[in-house]
Amino acid sequence: VLSALSQLEFGAEVWEKVLCQALQLLPDSNDEPLAAAISFVFRAASQCQHLPQA
């Protein structure tokens, strides 16, 4: 699901909200879901210019 979402095109404001939500998923993730969540966090952060936060 996260990989499909990361292929969508959103504005920076939406990506900021997505980034915040994705960061909340990380503590509850492990193995493959964790890798997908990390990838998604970096995609969201890059889209809204918040790479240091990721």
N, C-alpha and C positions, 0 to 999 in steps of 0.2 A: 504494500500500500504506500509506504513512504517513498519508494523509488518512483512509483507512478506520480505521486504528488510533486516530487522534485522536478519532473519534466514539464510541469505546468508553468505558464508565464503569469506572474503577478507583479503588481507595483511594489515599490520599496516598503510602503506602509504595511501592506499585507504580509510581506516577507518578515517584517519585524515582529508582527504578532505570531506568525508561524514559528519563528525562531524561539520566542519565549515559551511557546507550548512544547516545542521539541526538546528544549533544555529540561523541561519538567519530566519528560519521558525517560531521560537517561538513567536516573537512579534505579528505576524499576526494570531496566532492560539487561539482558545478558546474551552472550554468544551472537548468533546471527541477527536477532532483533537489535542488539546493541550496535553492531557494525552498521546496520541500516540507519539507525537513529543518528549515529555520529556523522555518517555521510550526509544525511538530511540536514543536520545542524550546520555543517559547513556550507552546504548549498544555500540554505536560507541566509546564513551570515554573509556570504559573498554577494547575495542579491540585494541586501539592504546595507551594505558597507559596514558590517559589524564583525569582521573577522577576529579582532582581538577578544571579543566577548565569547566567541566559539572556542 
